[in-house]
Amino acid sequence: MKPTYFTNIILLSGIILMSIACTSPKGDSGKGDITSSEWSLVSIKAKGNNNILTPPVNHTPVLSVSSDGTMSGTTGCNKFSGNVAVTGHTLQSGDIVTTRLVCSDAMEIEQAMIHTLHSANNYTVENGNLLLKKDNEVLATFKSIDKR
């Protein structure tokens, strides 16, 4: 039987839909790779209570995790770096070193950021957002920063 124009359209549509379904947006690879992007803080749980903090525009923390087992970034005020072990979607940070500037409007976010980096034991990447978690509890949400 010879394929018809209609049959070809259906086959082509199926191929297009399958290719769309198999592609992931930037920063959200099939594995949810934490090293695929730099991450800008959207919100974070305050250290010692359940308050949700959002960073001031001029002091937004940034996190970068490298495939070589290091992390670095800013707390919104100070720069930091340290080691992190990433296996699948689990993570464990080592010692973190920071610079020592004082930014009066960013210190609560900084404390929460350092606490979260030490406390988080897993992560997910969903729709271009990085969620750092302790067990099932979301401690911080980051958005992907385009590296272009």
VMD Tcl script that builds the backbone (N, CA, C; Angstrom):
set m [mol new atoms 444]
animate dup $m
set s [atomselect $m all]
$s set {name element resname resid chain x y z} {
  {N N MET 1 A 0.838 -1.162 0.000}
  {CA C MET 1 A 0.000 0.000 0.000}
  {C C MET 1 A 0.892 1.237 0.000}
  {N N LYS 2 A 0.590 2.183 -0.864}
  {CA C LYS 2 A 1.364 3.404 -1.012}
  {C C LYS 2 A 0.922 4.426 0.033}
  {N N PRO 3 A 1.923 5.031 0.773}
  {CA C PRO 3 A 1.545 6.029 1.768}
  {C C PRO 3 A 0.895 7.243 1.125}
  {N N THR 4 A -0.095 7.757 1.798}
  {CA C THR 4 A -0.805 8.930 1.297}
  {C C THR 4 A -0.248 10.186 1.957}
  {N N TYR 5 A -0.646 11.311 1.433}
  {CA C TYR 5 A -0.248 12.595 1.994}
  {C C TYR 5 A -0.646 12.666 3.470}
  {N N PHE 6 A -1.842 12.226 3.805}
  {CA C PHE 6 A -2.359 12.250 5.166}
  {C C PHE 6 A -1.508 11.354 6.078}
  {N N THR 7 A -1.139 10.176 5.605}
  {CA C THR 7 A -0.306 9.262 6.382}
  {C C THR 7 A 1.051 9.887 6.654}
  {N N ASN 8 A 1.646 10.536 5.675}
  {CA C ASN 8 A 2.942 11.193 5.861}
  {C C ASN 8 A 2.859 12.316 6.898}
  {N N ILE 9 A 1.776 13.083 6.878}
  {CA C ILE 9 A 1.590 14.161 7.854}
  {C C ILE 9 A 1.507 13.577 9.260}
  {N N ILE 10 A 0.785 12.497 9.423}
  {CA C ILE 10 A 0.651 11.862 10.738}
  {C C ILE 10 A 2.012 11.357 11.214}
  {N N LEU 11 A 2.767 10.709 10.353}
  {CA C LEU 11 A 4.086 10.202 10.723}
  {C C LEU 11 A 5.023 11.348 11.097}
  {N N LEU 12 A 5.027 12.408 10.315}
  {CA C LEU 12 A 5.877 13.558 10.594}
  {C C LEU 12 A 5.488 14.218 11.917}
  {N N SER 13 A 4.207 14.354 12.171}
  {CA C SER 13 A 3.730 14.929 13.427}
  {C C SER 13 A 4.184 14.087 14.614}
  {N N GLY 14 A 4.115 12.774 14.487}
  {CA C GLY 14 A 4.568 11.877 15.551}
  {C C GLY 14 A 6.046 12.037 15.832}
  {N N ILE 15 A 6.849 12.151 14.792}
  {CA C ILE 15 A 8.297 12.332 14.965}
  {C C ILE 15 A 8.582 13.649 15.662}
  {N N ILE 16 A 7.907 14.713 15.276}
  {CA C ILE 16 A 8.104 16.023 15.900}
  {C C ILE 16 A 7.718 15.972 17.377}
  {N N LEU 17 A 6.577 15.380 17.700}
  {CA C LEU 17 A 6.135 15.289 19.093}
  {C C LEU 17 A 7.104 14.473 19.933}
  {N N MET 18 A 7.629 13.386 19.376}
  {CA C MET 18 A 8.584 12.566 20.112}
  {C C MET 18 A 9.878 13.340 20.364}
  {N N SER 19 A 10.333 14.113 19.400}
  {CA C SER 19 A 11.574 14.861 19.597}
  {C C SER 19 A 11.383 15.968 20.625}
  {N N ILE 20 A 10.213 16.585 20.658}
  {CA C ILE 20 A 9.927 17.608 21.667}
  {C C ILE 20 A 9.870 16.971 23.050}
  {N N ALA 21 A 9.232 15.836 23.173}
  {CA C ALA 21 A 9.102 15.161 24.459}
  {C C ALA 21 A 10.444 14.698 25.004}
  {N N CYS 22 A 11.396 14.418 24.131}
  {CA C CYS 22 A 12.692 13.912 24.559}
  {C C CYS 22 A 13.707 15.009 24.815}
  {N N THR 23 A 13.348 16.248 24.570}
  {CA C THR 23 A 14.284 17.355 24.806}
  {C C THR 23 A 13.927 18.022 26.115}
  {N N SER 24 A 14.935 18.502 26.820}
  {CA C SER 24 A 14.727 19.176 28.094}
  {C C SER 24 A 15.143 20.626 27.966}
  {N N PRO 25 A 14.491 21.511 28.722}
  {CA C PRO 25 A 14.912 22.895 28.696}
  {C C PRO 25 A 16.299 23.065 29.306}
  {N N LYS 26 A 16.994 24.171 28.953}
  {CA C LYS 26 A 18.324 24.445 29.491}
  {C C LYS 26 A 18.255 24.456 31.009}
  {N N GLY 27 A 19.280 23.874 31.625}
  {CA C GLY 27 A 19.313 23.828 33.079}
  {C C GLY 27 A 18.446 22.741 33.653}
  {N N ASP 28 A 17.855 21.909 32.842}
  {CA C ASP 28 A 16.985 20.849 33.325}
  {C C ASP 28 A 17.207 19.608 32.481}
  {N N SER 29 A 18.420 19.104 32.479}
  {CA C SER 29 A 18.715 17.921 31.697}
  {C C SER 29 A 17.941 16.749 32.267}
  {N N GLY 30 A 17.910 15.667 31.547}
  {CA C GLY 30 A 17.183 14.501 32.003}
  {C C GLY 30 A 17.593 14.068 33.393}
  {N N LYS 31 A 18.860 14.270 33.743}
  {CA C LYS 31 A 19.345 13.912 35.060}
  {C C LYS 31 A 19.102 15.023 36.066}
  {N N GLY 32 A 18.731 16.225 35.635}
  {CA C GLY 32 A 18.613 17.344 36.554}
  {C C GLY 32 A 19.987 17.731 37.068}
  {N N ASP 33 A 20.901 17.958 36.164}
  {CA C ASP 33 A 22.308 18.192 36.484}
  {C C ASP 33 A 22.522 19.539 37.161}
  {N N ILE 34 A 22.985 19.513 38.391}
  {CA C ILE 34 A 23.240 20.722 39.174}
  {C C ILE 34 A 24.404 21.530 38.600}
  {N N THR 35 A 25.285 20.867 37.820}
  {CA C THR 35 A 26.450 21.552 37.251}
  {C C THR 35 A 26.152 22.197 35.906}
  {N N SER 36 A 24.909 22.095 35.432}
  {CA C SER 36 A 24.568 22.582 34.096}
  {C C SER 36 A 24.412 24.098 34.008}
  {N N SER 37 A 24.412 24.779 35.150}
  {CA C SER 37 A 24.131 26.209 35.142}
  {C C SER 37 A 24.730 26.869 36.365}
  {N N GLU 38 A 24.703 28.198 36.361}
  {CA C GLU 38 A 24.880 28.964 37.592}
  {C C GLU 38 A 23.473 29.224 38.093}
  {N N TRP 39 A 23.335 29.389 39.394}
  {CA C TRP 39 A 22.010 29.476 40.003}
  {C C TRP 39 A 21.895 30.735 40.850}
  {N N SER 40 A 20.841 31.491 40.629}
  {CA C SER 40 A 20.557 32.727 41.354}
  {C C SER 40 A 19.439 32.457 42.368}
  {N N LEU 41 A 19.646 32.852 43.622}
  {CA C LEU 41 A 18.684 32.577 44.679}
  {C C LEU 41 A 17.360 33.308 44.454}
  {N N VAL 42 A 16.269 32.559 44.569}
  {CA C VAL 42 A 14.918 33.116 44.494}
  {C C VAL 42 A 14.350 33.270 45.896}
  {N N SER 43 A 14.455 32.198 46.689}
  {CA C SER 43 A 13.951 32.225 48.069}
  {C C SER 43 A 14.706 31.189 48.896}
  {N N ILE 44 A 14.722 31.426 50.209}
  {CA C ILE 44 A 15.454 30.538 51.106}
  {C C ILE 44 A 14.792 30.545 52.471}
  {N N LYS 45 A 14.828 29.414 53.138}
  {CA C LYS 45 A 14.286 29.296 54.483}
  {C C LYS 45 A 15.287 29.912 55.463}
  {N N ALA 46 A 14.797 30.768 56.344}
  {CA C ALA 46 A 15.661 31.429 57.318}
  {C C ALA 46 A 16.262 30.410 58.277}
  {N N LYS 47 A 17.468 30.685 58.740}
  {CA C LYS 47 A 18.124 29.807 59.702}
  {C C LYS 47 A 17.388 29.905 61.037}
  {N N GLY 48 A 16.971 28.767 61.575}
  {CA C GLY 48 A 16.360 28.732 62.898}
  {C C GLY 48 A 14.860 28.917 62.950}
  {N N ASN 49 A 14.203 29.199 61.816}
  {CA C ASN 49 A 12.737 29.289 61.819}
  {C C ASN 49 A 12.218 28.971 60.422}
  {N N ASN 50 A 10.925 29.041 60.259}
  {CA C ASN 50 A 10.318 28.680 58.968}
  {C C ASN 50 A 10.033 29.877 58.072}
  {N N ASN 51 A 10.549 31.063 58.411}
  {CA C ASN 51 A 10.344 32.230 57.557}
  {C C ASN 51 A 11.023 32.020 56.218}
  {N N ILE 52 A 10.362 32.438 55.156}
  {CA C ILE 52 A 10.933 32.373 53.813}
  {C C ILE 52 A 11.467 33.758 53.468}
  {N N LEU 53 A 12.736 33.812 53.114}
  {CA C LEU 53 A 13.399 35.075 52.799}
  {C C LEU 53 A 13.614 35.189 51.297}
  {N N THR 54 A 13.529 36.400 50.790}
  {CA C THR 54 A 13.889 36.677 49.395}
  {C C THR 54 A 15.004 37.704 49.420}
  {N N PRO 55 A 16.010 37.512 48.580}
  {CA C PRO 55 A 17.168 38.412 48.636}
  {C C PRO 55 A 16.860 39.791 48.072}
  {N N PRO 56 A 17.522 40.822 48.625}
  {CA C PRO 56 A 17.396 42.153 48.025}
  {C C PRO 56 A 18.001 42.130 46.621}
  {N N VAL 57 A 17.467 42.923 45.727}
  {CA C VAL 57 A 17.906 42.926 44.330}
  {C C VAL 57 A 19.410 43.158 44.207}
  {N N ASN 58 A 19.950 44.030 45.020}
  {CA C ASN 58 A 21.376 44.359 44.904}
  {C C ASN 58 A 22.298 43.382 45.638}
  {N N HIS 59 A 21.733 42.359 46.283}
  {CA C HIS 59 A 22.534 41.372 47.008}
  {C C HIS 59 A 21.990 39.956 46.774}
  {N N THR 60 A 21.847 39.548 45.536}
  {CA C THR 60 A 21.296 38.226 45.226}
  {C C THR 60 A 22.402 37.168 45.233}
  {N N PRO 61 A 22.291 36.165 46.105}
  {CA C PRO 61 A 23.273 35.088 46.131}
  {C C PRO 61 A 23.278 34.282 44.831}
  {N N VAL 62 A 24.466 33.781 44.487}
  {CA C VAL 62 A 24.656 32.965 43.295}
  {C C VAL 62 A 25.437 31.720 43.700}
  {N N LEU 63 A 25.043 30.579 43.153}
  {CA C LEU 63 A 25.698 29.300 43.432}
  {C C LEU 63 A 26.143 28.663 42.130}
  {N N SER 64 A 27.357 28.140 42.136}
  {CA C SER 64 A 27.874 27.392 41.000}
  {C C SER 64 A 28.500 26.111 41.538}
  {N N VAL 65 A 28.091 24.968 41.002}
  {CA C VAL 65 A 28.647 23.671 41.390}
  {C C VAL 65 A 29.344 23.095 40.174}
  {N N SER 66 A 30.615 22.745 40.338}
  {CA C SER 66 A 31.408 22.209 39.231}
  {C C SER 66 A 31.471 20.688 39.304}
  {N N SER 67 A 31.669 20.083 38.160}
  {CA C SER 67 A 31.759 18.624 38.103}
  {C C SER 67 A 33.028 18.108 38.776}
  {N N ASP 68 A 33.977 18.997 39.108}
  {CA C ASP 68 A 35.208 18.571 39.782}
  {C C ASP 68 A 35.050 18.482 41.298}
  {N N GLY 69 A 33.819 18.680 41.819}
  {CA C GLY 69 A 33.567 18.543 43.252}
  {C C GLY 69 A 33.769 19.809 44.049}
  {N N THR 70 A 33.732 20.957 43.380}
  {CA C THR 70 A 33.838 22.227 44.096}
  {C C THR 70 A 32.580 23.050 43.860}
  {N N MET 71 A 32.326 23.959 44.788}
  {CA C MET 71 A 31.240 24.918 44.624}
  {C C MET 71 A 31.788 26.290 44.971}
  {N N SER 72 A 31.150 27.303 44.417}
  {CA C SER 72 A 31.565 28.673 44.692}
  {C C SER 72 A 30.382 29.585 44.409}
  {N N GLY 73 A 30.552 30.844 44.768}
  {CA C GLY 73 A 29.503 31.818 44.488}
  {C C GLY 73 A 29.577 32.979 45.442}
  {N N THR 74 A 28.427 33.611 45.615}
  {CA C THR 74 A 28.309 34.714 46.560}
  {C C THR 74 A 27.119 34.455 47.466}
  {N N THR 75 A 27.190 34.989 48.673}
  {CA C THR 75 A 26.083 34.871 49.615}
  {C C THR 75 A 25.145 36.060 49.498}
  {N N GLY 76 A 25.429 36.920 48.549}
  {CA C GLY 76 A 24.716 38.178 48.437}
  {C C GLY 76 A 25.566 39.311 48.966}
  {N N CYS 77 A 26.553 38.957 49.761}
  {CA C CYS 77 A 27.490 39.937 50.311}
  {C C CYS 77 A 28.917 39.425 50.115}
  {N N ASN 78 A 29.192 38.253 50.633}
  {CA C ASN 78 A 30.534 37.681 50.585}
  {C C ASN 78 A 30.657 36.597 49.532}
  {N N LYS 79 A 31.884 36.395 49.070}
  {CA C LYS 79 A 32.175 35.280 48.172}
  {C C LYS 79 A 32.436 34.047 49.017}
  {N N PHE 80 A 32.109 32.870 48.468}
  {CA C PHE 80 A 32.384 31.625 49.184}
  {C C PHE 80 A 32.903 30.583 48.207}
  {N N SER 81 A 33.546 29.574 48.769}
  {CA C SER 81 A 33.948 28.404 47.992}
  {C C SER 81 A 34.070 27.227 48.947}
  {N N GLY 82 A 34.012 26.037 48.368}
  {CA C GLY 82 A 34.121 24.836 49.184}
  {C C GLY 82 A 34.034 23.602 48.327}
  {N N ASN 83 A 34.067 22.471 48.997}
  {CA C ASN 83 A 33.944 21.181 48.325}
  {C C ASN 83 A 32.531 20.654 48.486}
  {N N VAL 84 A 32.088 19.894 47.494}
  {CA C VAL 84 A 30.779 19.266 47.565}
  {C C VAL 84 A 30.836 17.932 46.828}
  {N N ALA 85 A 30.297 16.909 47.461}
  {CA C ALA 85 A 30.220 15.588 46.831}
  {C C ALA 85 A 28.813 15.425 46.275}
  {N N VAL 86 A 28.721 15.226 44.970}
  {CA C VAL 86 A 27.427 15.054 44.316}
  {C C VAL 86 A 27.384 13.651 43.716}
  {N N THR 87 A 26.398 12.864 44.140}
  {CA C THR 87 A 26.188 11.525 43.600}
  {C C THR 87 A 24.712 11.407 43.257}
  {N N GLY 88 A 24.418 11.319 41.962}
  {CA C GLY 88 A 23.013 11.329 41.562}
  {C C GLY 88 A 22.390 12.642 41.978}
  {N N HIS 89 A 21.358 12.558 42.820}
  {CA C HIS 89 A 20.691 13.765 43.321}
  {C C HIS 89 A 21.001 14.021 44.788}
  {N N THR 90 A 21.967 13.290 45.335}
  {CA C THR 90 A 22.378 13.559 46.709}
  {C C THR 90 A 23.607 14.442 46.696}
  {N N LEU 91 A 23.756 15.217 47.759}
  {CA C LEU 91 A 24.943 16.053 47.872}
  {C C LEU 91 A 25.326 16.201 49.331}
  {N N GLN 92 A 26.607 16.432 49.530}
  {CA C GLN 92 A 27.127 16.681 50.867}
  {C C GLN 92 A 28.259 17.679 50.739}
  {N N SER 93 A 28.110 18.802 51.423}
  {CA C SER 93 A 29.147 19.824 51.330}
  {C C SER 93 A 30.201 19.590 52.394}
  {N N GLY 94 A 31.405 20.026 52.055}
  {CA C GLY 94 A 32.509 20.003 53.007}
  {C C GLY 94 A 32.626 21.373 53.634}
  {N N ASP 95 A 33.845 21.720 54.035}
  {CA C ASP 95 A 34.089 23.043 54.611}
  {C C ASP 95 A 33.819 24.127 53.577}
  {N N ILE 96 A 33.278 25.230 54.036}
  {CA C ILE 96 A 33.000 26.381 53.178}
  {C C ILE 96 A 33.771 27.567 53.743}
  {N N VAL 97 A 34.509 28.231 52.883}
  {CA C VAL 97 A 35.236 29.432 53.301}
  {C C VAL 97 A 34.573 30.644 52.655}
  {N N THR 98 A 34.541 31.749 53.399}
  {CA C THR 98 A 33.921 32.978 52.892}
  {C C THR 98 A 34.833 34.163 53.160}
  {N N THR 99 A 34.617 35.215 52.381}
  {CA C THR 99 A 35.239 36.489 52.702}
  {C C THR 99 A 34.482 37.069 53.893}
  {N N ARG 100 A 34.908 38.206 54.432}
  {CA C ARG 100 A 34.332 38.711 55.678}
  {C C ARG 100 A 33.792 40.133 55.604}
  {N N LEU 101 A 33.132 40.499 54.523}
  {CA C LEU 101 A 32.512 41.821 54.437}
  {C C LEU 101 A 31.229 41.833 55.258}
  {N N VAL 102 A 30.775 43.006 55.656}
  {CA C VAL 102 A 29.503 43.154 56.352}
  {C C VAL 102 A 28.584 43.979 55.472}
  {N N CYS 103 A 27.441 43.400 55.152}
  {CA C CYS 103 A 26.407 44.080 54.356}
  {C C CYS 103 A 25.141 44.033 55.189}
  {N N SER 104 A 24.794 45.126 55.823}
  {CA C SER 104 A 23.710 45.128 56.804}
  {C C SER 104 A 22.388 44.593 56.266}
  {N N ASP 105 A 22.101 44.807 54.992}
  {CA C ASP 105 A 20.817 44.347 54.458}
  {C C ASP 105 A 20.874 42.939 53.874}
  {N N ALA 106 A 22.005 42.233 54.031}
  {CA C ALA 106 A 22.121 40.905 53.423}
  {C C ALA 106 A 22.616 39.830 54.392}
  {N N MET 107 A 22.822 40.161 55.655}
  {CA C MET 107 A 23.421 39.199 56.574}
  {C C MET 107 A 22.478 38.048 56.930}
  {N N GLU 108 A 21.184 38.296 57.053}
  {CA C GLU 108 A 20.246 37.217 57.356}
  {C C GLU 108 A 20.195 36.213 56.200}
  {N N ILE 109 A 20.202 36.723 54.963}
  {CA C ILE 109 A 20.242 35.854 53.779}
  {C C ILE 109 A 21.557 35.069 53.768}
  {N N GLU 110 A 22.665 35.740 54.089}
  {CA C GLU 110 A 23.963 35.059 54.108}
  {C C GLU 110 A 23.972 33.911 55.108}
  {N N GLN 111 A 23.486 34.147 56.314}
  {CA C GLN 111 A 23.431 33.086 57.322}
  {C C GLN 111 A 22.576 31.921 56.839}
  {N N ALA 112 A 21.438 32.239 56.230}
  {CA C ALA 112 A 20.559 31.187 55.702}
  {C C ALA 112 A 21.236 30.419 54.570}
  {N N MET 113 A 21.970 31.141 53.723}
  {CA C MET 113 A 22.653 30.514 52.588}
  {C C MET 113 A 23.718 29.524 53.069}
  {N N ILE 114 A 24.572 29.939 53.980}
  {CA C ILE 114 A 25.624 29.054 54.498}
  {C C ILE 114 A 24.997 27.863 55.225}
  {N N HIS 115 A 23.977 28.129 56.033}
  {CA C HIS 115 A 23.281 27.043 56.738}
  {C C HIS 115 A 22.682 26.041 55.750}
  {N N THR 116 A 22.057 26.548 54.693}
  {CA C THR 116 A 21.446 25.675 53.683}
  {C C THR 116 A 22.500 24.836 52.967}
  {N N LEU 117 A 23.616 25.453 52.601}
  {CA C LEU 117 A 24.672 24.700 51.910}
  {C C LEU 117 A 25.201 23.567 52.783}
  {N N HIS 118 A 25.280 23.789 54.098}
  {CA C HIS 118 A 25.725 22.725 55.011}
  {C C HIS 118 A 24.634 21.688 55.255}
  {N N SER 119 A 23.371 22.107 55.276}
  {CA C SER 119 A 22.267 21.218 55.662}
  {C C SER 119 A 21.691 20.385 54.525}
  {N N ALA 120 A 21.697 20.933 53.314}
  {CA C ALA 120 A 21.060 20.240 52.182}
  {C C ALA 120 A 21.741 18.899 51.931}
  {N N ASN 121 A 20.920 17.865 51.718}
  {CA C ASN 121 A 21.488 16.550 51.424}
  {C C ASN 121 A 21.004 15.991 50.086}
  {N N ASN 122 A 20.154 16.761 49.386}
  {CA C ASN 122 A 19.721 16.347 48.056}
  {C C ASN 122 A 19.176 17.555 47.311}
  {N N TYR 123 A 18.939 17.351 46.026}
  {CA C TYR 123 A 18.432 18.435 45.192}
  {C C TYR 123 A 17.603 17.865 44.051}
  {N N THR 124 A 16.798 18.740 43.455}
  {CA C THR 124 A 16.120 18.432 42.197}
  {C C THR 124 A 16.225 19.672 41.310}
  {N N VAL 125 A 16.179 19.432 40.013}
  {CA C VAL 125 A 16.116 20.515 39.047}
  {C C VAL 125 A 14.806 20.338 38.295}
  {N N GLU 126 A 13.939 21.336 38.397}
  {CA C GLU 126 A 12.618 21.280 37.788}
  {C C GLU 126 A 12.336 22.587 37.057}
  {N N ASN 127 A 12.061 22.489 35.761}
  {CA C ASN 127 A 11.704 23.666 34.960}
  {C C ASN 127 A 12.705 24.808 35.101}
  {N N GLY 128 A 13.997 24.480 35.097}
  {CA C GLY 128 A 15.020 25.509 35.191}
  {C C GLY 128 A 15.255 26.031 36.590}
  {N N ASN 129 A 14.623 25.421 37.596}
  {CA C ASN 129 A 14.815 25.812 38.989}
  {C C ASN 129 A 15.547 24.717 39.751}
  {N N LEU 130 A 16.483 25.117 40.587}
  {CA C LEU 130 A 17.204 24.209 41.467}
  {C C LEU 130 A 16.576 24.296 42.843}
  {N N LEU 131 A 16.180 23.151 43.387}
  {CA C LEU 131 A 15.638 23.087 44.741}
  {C C LEU 131 A 16.637 22.351 45.616}
  {N N LEU 132 A 17.224 23.042 46.600}
  {CA C LEU 132 A 18.088 22.390 47.572}
  {C C LEU 132 A 17.213 21.937 48.722}
  {N N LYS 133 A 17.384 20.662 49.120}
  {CA C LYS 133 A 16.492 20.074 50.110}
  {C C LYS 133 A 17.266 19.368 51.210}
  {N N LYS 134 A 16.639 19.268 52.360}
  {CA C LYS 134 A 17.070 18.351 53.410}
  {C C LYS 134 A 15.960 17.322 53.498}
  {N N ASP 135 A 16.266 16.105 53.088}
  {CA C ASP 135 A 15.274 15.051 52.938}
  {C C ASP 135 A 14.200 15.542 51.954}
  {N N ASN 136 A 12.938 15.686 52.387}
  {CA C ASN 136 A 11.882 16.148 51.475}
  {C C ASN 136 A 11.569 17.635 51.628}
  {N N GLU 137 A 12.220 18.303 52.565}
  {CA C GLU 137 A 11.944 19.716 52.847}
  {C C GLU 137 A 12.785 20.619 51.945}
  {N N VAL 138 A 12.129 21.514 51.216}
  {CA C VAL 138 A 12.833 22.473 50.365}
  {C C VAL 138 A 13.397 23.580 51.251}
  {N N LEU 139 A 14.724 23.754 51.188}
  {CA C LEU 139 A 15.391 24.798 51.958}
  {C C LEU 139 A 15.599 26.064 51.137}
  {N N ALA 140 A 15.844 25.889 49.826}
  {CA C ALA 140 A 16.126 27.049 48.978}
  {C C ALA 140 A 15.727 26.753 47.544}
  {N N THR 141 A 15.307 27.787 46.842}
  {CA C THR 141 A 14.969 27.700 45.428}
  {C C THR 141 A 15.848 28.690 44.672}
  {N N PHE 142 A 16.467 28.194 43.598}
  {CA C PHE 142 A 17.322 29.005 42.740}
  {C C PHE 142 A 16.778 28.941 41.324}
  {N N LYS 143 A 17.053 29.962 40.530}
  {CA C LYS 143 A 16.714 29.919 39.106}
  {C C LYS 143 A 18.015 29.873 38.310}
  {N N SER 144 A 17.930 29.253 37.160}
  {CA C SER 144 A 19.084 29.111 36.285}
  {C C SER 144 A 19.483 30.468 35.721}
  {N N ILE 145 A 20.790 30.718 35.676}
  {CA C ILE 145 A 21.327 31.921 35.051}
  {C C ILE 145 A 21.924 31.493 33.727}
  {N N ASP 146 A 21.505 32.109 32.662}
  {CA C ASP 146 A 22.051 31.802 31.343}
  {C C ASP 146 A 23.513 32.224 31.300}
  {N N LYS 147 A 24.410 31.296 30.945}
  {CA C LYS 147 A 25.860 31.571 30.958}
  {C C LYS 147 A 26.363 32.251 29.693}
  {N N ARG 148 A 25.476 32.649 28.795}
  {CA C ARG 148 A 25.923 33.276 27.532}
  {C C ARG 148 A 26.587 34.560 27.760}
}
mol reanalyze $m
mol bondsrecalc $m
mol representation Tube
mol addrep $m
